Amino acid sequence: MTAVAYQWTLTGVEETQRFAERLAVFLQPADLLALEGDLGAGKTTFTQGLARGLGVRSVVNSPTFTIIKEYQGSLPLYHMDVYRVGDDVDSLGLDDYFFGEGICVVEWASLIEDVLPPERLTIYLRRISDEQRLVEMVPQGERYVRLCEEFDF
């Protein structure tokens, strides 16, 4: 069975961040957002909006070299960039994050597909032009199907 995809076309950084900020309202502890998109597609921009929606006051930037950054808001936010993890994924203790009390955002999630929980919300960010992005949400699991059905933007 092929998962249903939910799509939006967003214009500019601000609209991308407002979209993610709105999505934050629908999230709960142990939710996992798997972000996919080429370099410059807006994965970190998306996460910045999500963090704002969770009440994070810290500056949110890419965890490219630190792999995981933790932020405190109404729920903890665990922002991961697994692009450079390689074969060292088991040493990161990801299950503590995936099944913890916070929201996990994993950039380049397909690179660690075999360790991700089967239920998650995969979000594809595709560059249409310098200003426009296509956002496609693909729910995997009943919780995320309901979230997508209820989400409005």
C-alpha positions in Angstrom: 0.0 0.0 0.0 1.4 3.4 -1.0 1.2 6.1 1.6 -0.8 9.2 0.8 1.2 12.4 0.3 0.1 15.8 1.4 1.6 18.7 -0.6 2.0 22.5 -0.3 3.9 25.0 -2.3 5.6 27.6 0.0 7.1 30.9 -1.0 10.1 32.3 0.9 11.8 31.6 4.2 9.1 33.2 6.3 6.3 31.1 4.8 8.4 27.9 5.2 9.0 28.8 8.9 5.3 29.7 9.5 4.3 26.3 8.0 6.6 24.4 10.4 5.6 26.6 13.3 1.9 25.7 12.6 2.9 22.0 12.4 4.5 22.2 15.9 1.0 22.6 17.3 0.1 19.1 16.2 3.2 17.4 17.7 3.5 15.4 20.9 6.4 13.6 22.8 8.3 11.0 20.8 7.1 12.3 17.4 9.7 11.8 14.6 10.0 14.1 11.6 12.3 12.7 8.9 13.5 15.5 6.7 14.6 14.9 3.2 15.9 17.4 0.6 18.9 18.4 -1.3 21.5 20.9 0.1 19.7 24.3 0.4 16.2 22.8 0.2 15.3 24.4 3.5 15.6 21.6 6.1 17.2 23.8 8.7 14.9 26.7 7.9 12.0 24.3 8.4 13.4 23.2 11.8 13.9 26.9 12.9 10.1 27.5 12.3 9.3 24.3 14.2 11.5 25.3 17.1 9.7 28.7 17.2 6.4 26.8 17.3 7.6 24.8 20.3 8.7 28.0 22.1 12.4 27.5 21.7 14.2 30.8 22.4 17.7 29.7 21.4 19.2 30.2 18.0 18.6 27.1 15.9 21.3 26.2 13.3 22.4 23.2 11.5 23.9 20.4 13.6 26.1 19.3 10.6 29.3 18.8 12.6 27.8 18.2 16.1 25.3 15.6 14.7 22.7 16.3 17.5 21.6 19.6 19.1 19.1 19.7 21.9 16.7 22.7 22.5 14.2 23.4 25.3 10.8 24.6 24.5 7.3 23.4 25.5 8.7 20.0 24.5 12.4 19.2 24.0 13.5 19.4 20.4 16.2 17.1 19.2 17.6 18.3 15.9 19.8 15.8 14.1 21.9 16.0 10.9 23.0 12.5 10.1 24.7 13.4 6.8 28.2 12.7 8.1 27.4 9.8 10.5 28.5 7.0 8.3 28.9 3.6 10.1 29.0 5.2 13.5 25.2 5.4 13.9 25.0 2.8 16.7 27.2 4.9 19.0 24.8 7.8 19.0 22.2 6.3 21.3 19.4 7.4 19.0 16.7 5.2 20.6 17.0 7.5 23.7 15.9 10.4 21.5 13.4 8.5 19.3 11.5 7.1 22.2 12.0 10.0 24.7 9.9 12.9 25.7 10.9 15.3 22.9 10.3 15.9 19.2 13.0 14.4 16.9 13.9 16.1 13.6 16.3 14.1 11.5 17.9 15.8 8.5 19.0 13.3 5.8 17.0 10.6 7.6 17.1 8.1 4.7 20.8 7.6 5.4 19.9 5.9 8.6 16.7 4.2 7.4 17.5 0.9 9.1 17.6 2.4 12.6 14.5 4.7 12.3 11.3 3.7 14.0 8.8 2.5 11.3 6.2 5.1 12.3 7.2 8.6 11.4 6.4 11.6 9.3 8.6 12.0 6.4 8.8 15.5 5.0 10.3 16.1 1.6 11.5 19.6 0.8 12.1 20.3 -2.9 13.4 23.4 -4.4 11.2 24.7 -7.2 12.9 28.1 -7.6 15.1 30.4 -5.4 12.0 31.4 -3.5 9.6 28.5 -3.8 9.6 25.1 -2.1 7.4 22.1 -2.5 6.7 20.5 0.8 5.4 16.9 0.8 4.4 15.1 4.0 4.2 11.3 3.9 2.8 9.8 7.0 4.0 6.3 8.1 1.7 5.0 10.9 -1.8 5.8 12.1 -0.7 8.6 14.4 0.9 10.5 11.5 -2.0 9.8 9.1 -4.3 11.5 11.7 -1.9 14.3 12.1 -1.8 15.0 8.3 -5.6 14.8 8.1 -6.0 17.3 10.9 -3.2 19.7 9.8 -4.2 22.9 8.1 -2.1 25.6 6.6 
